[in-house]
Amino acid sequence: MTLRAAAFAIPGDLTTLTGGYIYERRLLEGLRAQGRAVAHIQLGASWPDPTVGDMEDAINRLCAVEPARALILDGFISGAADTAGLARVRAPMVAMVHHPLALEQGLGAARRAQLFASERANLALMAHVLVPSPHTAATLVAQYDVAPGRITIARPGTDRPMVRPAPIDPPLILAVGIQHPRKGHDVLLAALAQIQGAAWQAVIVGGTYDAAHSAALARQLLALGLNRRVRFAGRVSAADLAGLYAQASIFALATRYEGYGIVFDEALSHGLPIVSCRTGAVPDTVPPEAGLLVPPDAPEAFARALDSLLQDGALRRQMARAAAAAGAQLPGWRDTAACAGRVLDHLTRL
């Protein structure tokens, strides 16, 4: 069977270290590794709040894609692009929706309503929709009127760890996520402040999303007296991140919402027990035997979960074994690309 050529429209820097960008970069690489011709259309960095120039440029470039190619749209594009402009696109379109834009944290009511309306209208133009999780699929069916038969779950792949576990003392609590309000680093700091009598150290990995929020986190760190035990590492190299996973004893992310959460799979593959929140796709991603999930925005409950793992070594080891077993069963990125490739090869235009 001839592999269908494609184009993948992605805004901004493809090497950005967020779950969405990692997923799309690895998917692009995986589709090309199949021998498939896939063009990368790099669009302006202003999405999902595009400037007039970036919107015009995007519509013009998407309309130029020939109908024989499948056109994959990053969720920022499929969610926020001008609907009338997308309707002029000749190529069959596939939306890559990590989580609906209207569900992002910190939006005003008017902006939330605007994003919901545009994404709902744009999804009606898509020949198919790729999502990373059953949770996102269910959300699109229930709230955006996407027919289940037009959705395929392409679960993110996971690389097998190249560094052997070498936990350090005191136990390292590792969090990985950009400094964005949705990631709940403020909740994590509030929880850590409640267990200062226990032995632990913590590292939070992730670059700045919003300078004001990062500054607020820095002030909170000092106000809570945690600056000697908690380090914001910022963006780190893949090698340094692998080293931190190897040194860690617990993975903790007090997220307020996740459409999937690739970092949870990374933690499982490194055999780390997980403390996180019962929200979005997290309960579908973190096996109950490998993680403790609490309500979002509940620092007291988050602190109790962390403390239980710190104080009970047997429980921590039991959950670590369960995490490693679950991680060993996770798909690889080749599997993710194979799933998406089948969608492209059987695609028909609406």
C-alpha positions, 0 to 999 in steps of 0.5 A: 500500500502506498503511504499517503503524503502529509503535511503537519502544521505546527506553530512556534518552535518544535523543540519546545519542551512541553508534552504537546510539542514533544508528542508532535515532534516525535509523531512527525519523526515517526511518520517520516521514519515509515518512509512517508513524505511529511512536510513540516509547516512551521507557523507563527509563534503567537498561536493560540492567540494569533496576530492578524499576520500569523492568522493570514499567513496560516490560512494562506499556507494551509490553503496551498497544501495540495488535496492529495496530502493529508493535513494535520493541524496542531490543536492551537491551529484547529482550535483558534483558526478562522473558520471561514479560512479553514473552510477554504482548505482543499486538503483533508484535515486531521486535528491533533487535539491534546485538550480543548483550548477552552479548558485551559486555566486562567481564561476569562469568560468571553475568551473561553466562550470564543475558543469553545465556539471556534474549536467546535465549528472548526472540528466540524470541518475535520475529516478526522481527529487524533487525541492522546487519551480516552478522556479527551475523546469523550470530552470531544464527543460530549461537548463538541459534537464530534462523532466517535467514529471520527476520533482515533486515540493515538496514545503517546509513546514512551522511550525506555530509560537509558539510566539505571535508578540511583535514588539519592538521600534524602529522597528526591521529589521530582516534578516536571511541567512548565511553569504554567498555572495549570501545572499546579506548582503553587499547590505543590509548594504549599503541600511541601511546606506542610511536611517540612518535618520529613526528610526530602528534597525537591526539584521542579523541572520546566521552563517559564510560560509566563514571567509573572507566574514564574515570579509569583512562584519564586516569591512563594518559594521564599515566603514558605522558607523552602528555598534551601530544599526546593530548586526550580531547575528550569528547562534542562537537557534530556540527559539531565532530565534522565539523571533526575528521574534516576535520582528521584524516589517520588514523582509529584505533579499537582496538576489542575488538568491534563488532556494526557500528561506524557510526564506520567508515562515517563515517571512510570517507565522510570519506576517512580510512584506518582502523587498527582490529582484526580482530574482530566486524563490523569486517572486513565494514565496513572494506574491506581496501584502506582499512584496516589491521586487527590483532588486538584487545588487541595494542598493538604491532601497532596501533603498527606499523600506525599508524606505517606510515601516518604514515611512508609518505605514498604509502600513506596517500594511496592508502588515503585514496582507497580509503576515499573511494571506498568511502564514496561507495557507502555507503547513506543513512539513507533506504535503512536506513528503507526496508529496515526499513519493508519488514519492518514492512509484511510482518510477521505475528505468531508 
